[in-house]
């Protein structure tokens, strides 16, 4: 049976192809149509290829769900591949006006002579695609081989070399404007940074690719923050594309040519990755998204505005620095923990848990002791052995009831030992398993509504003195939840990520609510960034 997304794609694709041909002399319109085609292709191919990814071992459990379903990983490589295909196909449409002008037809190009092909612009575009393609390949290698952090810092540097070379050959602009309050000290309003500027933009490429990867861990947050940043940049470019300056107009168009297909494939990927996720995006998408922003910021000449849009990611990196650099113990997974809303009182849950633990310890002691002698078959059932059997039966019933009530409190079915099932359950196994499969979706969805997120924690045992000092500072300014013993010594602290910090300040959010809070922070930051860039920048750079 054909799925609804396949039907929608088949219906809209001919229309988009017709619009691309109708507006073939307008590169921006062609880019918009090809971007929507790329988004539809991503929307269809992700569910179609998910089973293949799982079959080759690219899968992982969703630890933020009660049932911990196994989902396909690294699906960002599908979106990135379709993005690259669409940008490759867009190259002829981008430069069609120059070819038409050379043949004496079509719209006139911007260069004075129609016979001068804009090789510099073609070089910029191809260098951007080369860097993105390299980053997709390296990101997929990280998903497969789980590379160490030292390689994660090195790989974006290598992938950014084509963009840095083209920037050096084409522009070579390394001077920056000095803020007004620093001009009396420096005696000038422009400072040439030289090779330091290339170091700066190279480090920006490394930061952008890893910043999105660090701020991850729940459904939809990686793609969601990337969509907000990309849409913010698109809004900036659309508002300034008709400024009247030919060079500035080209820079805005260049950014739009790269970001429109990125938004399309990311929106399709977000559909499958948002809560409750059907697939995981993997490190491939995080590196791909970060390098896309870095390339646009470098070749589009808005690196300072880009850093303003990355303020939440910068804060997350600074906040996580004690764990990243080993000053505070850093577990492998720092994502928030999932807990269940218990329909039973907390005191009763604690008592049941204590009874189960005591029964387990008693059972283990009994298993280690010597076996009891066989009962005399001639003895009366009302004797000592009969009383022990009755007491044992009552104990097993109590333990079974306790386990069932605890499972009800935690929102998952009780675990029954195979020995208690007996041989008669073997004949009903296939029927019961099919019943469980049929009801798994409804039970998992109901348990999702009963779950909420809490901050995950790390022990402070083995923390460096500087790390403990930073933890005390975080606690003083209210961005850390420190657990202490009766003597006031620090025992543990929440893992230092923006996700856990939001949960510290807003207790008991569901996974969907936590994702929405992060995206709202990203949207508010974009608004603040534009206010600083277009309303307050004259206070610092212009008299």
Secondary structure as GFF3:
##gff-version 3
##sequence-region A 1 543
A	DSSP	alpha_helix	4	22	.	.	.	ID=ss1
A	DSSP	alpha_helix	27	55	.	.	.	ID=ss2
A	DSSP	beta_strand	59	61	.	.	.	ID=ss3
A	DSSP	beta_strand	70	72	.	.	.	ID=ss4
A	DSSP	alpha_helix	76	94	.	.	.	ID=ss5
A	DSSP	alpha_helix	96	102	.	.	.	ID=ss6
A	DSSP	alpha_helix	119	145	.	.	.	ID=ss7
A	DSSP	alpha_helix	149	159	.	.	.	ID=ss8
A	DSSP	alpha_helix	161	170	.	.	.	ID=ss9
A	DSSP	beta_strand	175	177	.	.	.	ID=ss10
A	DSSP	alpha_helix	180	186	.	.	.	ID=ss11
A	DSSP	beta_strand	190	192	.	.	.	ID=ss12
A	DSSP	alpha_helix	195	214	.	.	.	ID=ss13
A	DSSP	alpha_helix	221	240	.	.	.	ID=ss14
A	DSSP	alpha_helix	246	273	.	.	.	ID=ss15
A	DSSP	alpha_helix	282	299	.	.	.	ID=ss16
A	DSSP	alpha_helix	303	309	.	.	.	ID=ss17
A	DSSP	alpha_helix	311	324	.	.	.	ID=ss18
A	DSSP	beta_strand	337	340	.	.	.	ID=ss19
A	DSSP	alpha_helix	346	368	.	.	.	ID=ss20
A	DSSP	alpha_helix	384	410	.	.	.	ID=ss21
A	DSSP	alpha_helix	418	421	.	.	.	ID=ss22
A	DSSP	three_ten_helix	423	425	.	.	.	ID=ss23
A	DSSP	alpha_helix	429	450	.	.	.	ID=ss24
A	DSSP	beta_strand	451	454	.	.	.	ID=ss25
A	DSSP	beta_strand	457	459	.	.	.	ID=ss26
A	DSSP	alpha_helix	465	476	.	.	.	ID=ss27
A	DSSP	beta_strand	482	484	.	.	.	ID=ss28
A	DSSP	beta_strand	490	494	.	.	.	ID=ss29
A	DSSP	alpha_helix	498	505	.	.	.	ID=ss30
A	DSSP	alpha_helix	511	531	.	.	.	ID=ss31
A	DSSP	pi_helix	532	536	.	.	.	ID=ss32
A	DSSP	alpha_helix	538	541	.	.	.	ID=ss33
###
